[in-house]
Amino acid sequence: MQRRSFLKGLGAIPVALGVGSLPILAKEKPKLKSKNAMPFKKALEIVTNGKGAKQSAKVKLIVPEIAENGAVVPVKVNVDEPIENVKSIHILTTKNSNARCADVFLSPRNGKAYFATRIKLGGTQEVVAVAVLKNGSAIMAKKPVKVTIGGCG
């Protein structure tokens, strides 16, 4: 019987050690922010040099209203301005940890101010297209995108 008691005692040691470490494990670890984390307002400020952007019908943003997979959301931006007047096109999101999805700098060799890509959305939010013009002003368009899982709302 002594051997059985001894083995039971050995089995209790890891349990006792595990219980003692529970308070350490129970502490909530702070969430690590990515070094690239940037909220929407700060990203818009950086892109427009603090001037902000005005809503404009000249920026045509094409995104699906409902995205079945947030990992690959197609985005198209067309700016109805001569290419000589458009400096860059930026795609931002309102709720991703890093609001800057794409920055495209244009030259007259591009032919027209058009850009298409796919972006990742972490959930239902607005997608914003900002066109920075050569004169320093910025125009934008935004549209909401509902991200579903497997196409179910």
C-alpha positions as a Markdown table, in Angstrom:
| # | Residue | x | y | z |
|---|---|---|---|---|
| 1 | Met | 0.0 | 0.0 | 0.0 |
| 2 | Gln | 2.9 | 2.4 | 0.6 |
| 3 | Arg | 3.9 | 2.3 | -3.1 |
| 4 | Arg | 0.3 | 3.2 | -4.2 |
| 5 | Ser | 0.2 | 6.1 | -1.7 |
| 6 | Phe | 3.6 | 7.3 | -2.9 |
| 7 | Leu | 2.4 | 7.3 | -6.6 |
| 8 | Lys | -0.8 | 9.1 | -5.7 |
| 9 | Gly | 1.4 | 11.7 | -3.9 |
| 10 | Leu | 3.5 | 12.1 | -7.1 |
| 11 | Gly | 0.4 | 12.6 | -9.1 |
| 12 | Ala | -0.8 | 15.4 | -6.8 |
| 13 | Ile | 2.4 | 17.5 | -7.3 |
| 14 | Pro | 1.7 | 18.6 | -10.9 |
| 15 | Val | -1.9 | 19.4 | -10.0 |
| 16 | Ala | -0.7 | 21.5 | -7.0 |
| 17 | Leu | 1.8 | 23.3 | -9.2 |
| 18 | Gly | -0.8 | 23.9 | -11.9 |
| 19 | Val | -3.3 | 25.4 | -9.4 |
| 20 | Gly | -0.6 | 27.6 | -8.0 |
| 21 | Ser | 0.0 | 29.1 | -11.5 |
| 22 | Leu | -3.7 | 29.8 | -12.3 |
| 23 | Pro | -3.6 | 33.3 | -11.0 |
| 24 | Ile | -0.7 | 34.0 | -13.3 |
| 25 | Leu | -2.5 | 32.5 | -16.3 |
| 26 | Ala | -5.7 | 34.3 | -15.4 |
| 27 | Lys | -4.2 | 37.8 | -15.8 |
| 28 | Glu | -5.3 | 39.3 | -19.1 |
| 29 | Lys | -2.4 | 40.0 | -21.4 |
| 30 | Pro | -2.5 | 43.4 | -23.1 |
| 31 | Lys | -3.3 | 43.2 | -26.8 |
| 32 | Leu | -0.3 | 43.8 | -28.9 |
| 33 | Lys | -0.8 | 46.4 | -31.5 |
| 34 | Ser | 0.9 | 46.1 | -34.8 |
| 35 | Lys | 3.6 | 48.6 | -35.5 |
| 36 | Asn | 1.5 | 49.5 | -38.6 |
| 37 | Ala | -1.7 | 50.1 | -36.7 |
| 38 | Met | -3.3 | 53.4 | -37.7 |
| 39 | Pro | -6.8 | 54.6 | -37.2 |
| 40 | Phe | -8.9 | 56.0 | -40.0 |
| 41 | Lys | -8.7 | 59.7 | -38.9 |
| 42 | Lys | -4.9 | 59.7 | -38.7 |
| 43 | Ala | -4.6 | 57.9 | -42.0 |
| 44 | Leu | -6.8 | 60.5 | -43.7 |
| 45 | Glu | -4.8 | 63.3 | -42.1 |
| 46 | Ile | -1.5 | 61.8 | -43.4 |
| 47 | Val | -2.8 | 61.2 | -46.9 |
| 48 | Thr | -4.2 | 64.7 | -47.2 |
| 49 | Asn | -1.5 | 66.5 | -45.3 |
| 50 | Gly | -4.0 | 67.6 | -42.7 |
| 51 | Lys | -6.3 | 69.3 | -45.2 |
| 52 | Gly | -9.0 | 66.7 | -45.2 |
| 53 | Ala | -11.0 | 65.5 | -48.2 |
| 54 | Lys | -14.3 | 66.6 | -49.7 |
| 55 | Gln | -17.0 | 64.2 | -51.0 |
| 56 | Ser | -17.1 | 64.4 | -54.8 |
| 57 | Ala | -19.0 | 62.7 | -57.6 |
| 58 | Lys | -15.8 | 62.7 | -59.6 |
| 59 | Val | -14.4 | 59.8 | -57.5 |
| 60 | Lys | -16.2 | 56.6 | -58.6 |
| 61 | Leu | -15.7 | 53.8 | -56.0 |
| 62 | Ile | -16.9 | 50.3 | -57.0 |
| 63 | Val | -17.1 | 47.8 | -54.2 |
| 64 | Pro | -19.6 | 45.0 | -53.5 |
| 65 | Glu | -22.4 | 45.8 | -51.0 |
| 66 | Ile | -22.0 | 42.4 | -49.5 |
| 67 | Ala | -18.7 | 40.6 | -49.4 |
| 68 | Glu | -18.9 | 36.9 | -48.7 |
| 69 | Asn | -15.2 | 36.7 | -47.8 |
| 70 | Gly | -13.6 | 39.7 | -46.1 |
| 71 | Ala | -10.1 | 38.5 | -47.0 |
| 72 | Val | -10.6 | 39.3 | -50.7 |
| 73 | Val | -12.9 | 42.3 | -51.4 |
| 74 | Pro | -12.5 | 43.7 | -54.9 |
| 75 | Val | -12.2 | 47.5 | -55.1 |
| 76 | Lys | -12.1 | 49.7 | -58.2 |
| 77 | Val | -11.5 | 53.5 | -58.2 |
| 78 | Asn | -12.0 | 55.8 | -61.2 |
| 79 | Val | -11.3 | 59.5 | -61.0 |
| 80 | Asp | -13.0 | 61.7 | -63.6 |
| 81 | Glu | -10.2 | 64.2 | -63.8 |
| 82 | Pro | -7.4 | 64.4 | -66.4 |
| 83 | Ile | -4.5 | 62.3 | -65.4 |
| 84 | Glu | -2.3 | 65.3 | -65.2 |
| 85 | Asn | -4.4 | 66.6 | -62.3 |
| 86 | Val | -4.3 | 63.5 | -60.2 |
| 87 | Lys | -1.3 | 62.8 | -58.0 |
| 88 | Ser | -2.4 | 59.7 | -56.1 |
| 89 | Ile | -5.3 | 57.4 | -55.2 |
| 90 | His | -5.6 | 56.0 | -51.7 |
| 91 | Ile | -7.9 | 53.2 | -50.4 |
| 92 | Leu | -8.7 | 53.4 | -46.7 |
| 93 | Thr | -11.0 | 51.5 | -44.4 |
| 94 | Thr | -12.8 | 52.8 | -41.3 |
| 95 | Lys | -12.5 | 49.9 | -38.9 |
| 96 | Asn | -9.4 | 47.9 | -39.8 |
| 97 | Ser | -6.5 | 48.1 | -37.4 |
| 98 | Asn | -4.5 | 49.6 | -40.2 |
| 99 | Ala | -6.8 | 51.9 | -42.2 |
| 100 | Arg | -4.4 | 52.3 | -45.1 |
| 101 | Cys | -5.0 | 49.5 | -47.6 |
| 102 | Ala | -3.5 | 50.8 | -50.8 |
| 103 | Asp | -1.5 | 53.9 | -51.9 |
| 104 | Val | -1.0 | 54.4 | -55.6 |
| 105 | Phe | 1.0 | 57.3 | -57.0 |
| 106 | Leu | 0.3 | 58.2 | -60.6 |
| 107 | Ser | 2.0 | 59.9 | -63.5 |
| 108 | Pro | 0.8 | 61.0 | -67.0 |
| 109 | Arg | 2.1 | 57.7 | -68.3 |
| 110 | Asn | -0.7 | 55.9 | -66.5 |
| 111 | Gly | -3.1 | 57.1 | -69.1 |
| 112 | Lys | -6.1 | 57.6 | -66.8 |
| 113 | Ala | -6.7 | 57.8 | -63.1 |
| 114 | Tyr | -8.0 | 54.3 | -62.5 |
| 115 | Phe | -7.0 | 51.6 | -60.0 |
| 116 | Ala | -8.3 | 48.2 | -59.1 |
| 117 | Thr | -7.2 | 45.8 | -56.4 |
| 118 | Arg | -8.4 | 43.5 | -53.6 |
| 119 | Ile | -8.3 | 44.4 | -50.0 |
| 120 | Lys | -8.9 | 42.7 | -46.7 |
| 121 | Leu | -11.7 | 43.8 | -44.4 |
| 122 | Gly | -11.9 | 42.7 | -40.8 |
| 123 | Gly | -15.6 | 43.2 | -40.6 |
| 124 | Thr | -18.5 | 45.3 | -41.8 |
| 125 | Gln | -17.3 | 48.8 | -42.4 |
| 126 | Glu | -16.9 | 51.6 | -44.9 |
| 127 | Val | -14.3 | 51.6 | -47.7 |
| 128 | Val | -13.0 | 55.1 | -48.6 |
| 129 | Ala | -11.2 | 56.1 | -51.8 |
| 130 | Val | -9.3 | 59.4 | -51.7 |
| 131 | Ala | -7.8 | 61.1 | -54.7 |
| 132 | Val | -5.1 | 63.7 | -54.1 |
| 133 | Leu | -4.9 | 66.2 | -56.8 |
| 134 | Lys | -1.8 | 68.1 | -58.0 |
| 135 | Asn | -3.0 | 71.4 | -56.5 |
| 136 | Gly | -2.9 | 69.7 | -53.0 |
| 137 | Ser | -6.7 | 69.3 | -52.6 |
| 138 | Ala | -8.3 | 65.9 | -52.0 |
| 139 | Ile | -11.6 | 64.4 | -53.1 |
| 140 | Met | -13.2 | 61.2 | -51.9 |
| 141 | Ala | -16.0 | 58.7 | -52.1 |
| 142 | Lys | -17.1 | 56.1 | -49.5 |
| 143 | Lys | -19.3 | 53.1 | -49.5 |
| 144 | Pro | -20.3 | 50.6 | -46.8 |
| 145 | Val | -19.5 | 46.9 | -47.3 |
| 146 | Lys | -21.2 | 44.2 | -45.2 |
| 147 | Val | -18.9 | 41.3 | -44.6 |
| 148 | Thr | -20.7 | 38.0 | -44.1 |
| 149 | Ile | -19.4 | 34.5 | -43.3 |
| 150 | Gly | -20.1 | 32.0 | -46.0 |
| 151 | Gly | -22.7 | 34.4 | -47.5 |
| 152 | Cys | -25.0 | 34.3 | -44.5 |
| 153 | Gly | -26.0 | 37.6 | -43.0 |
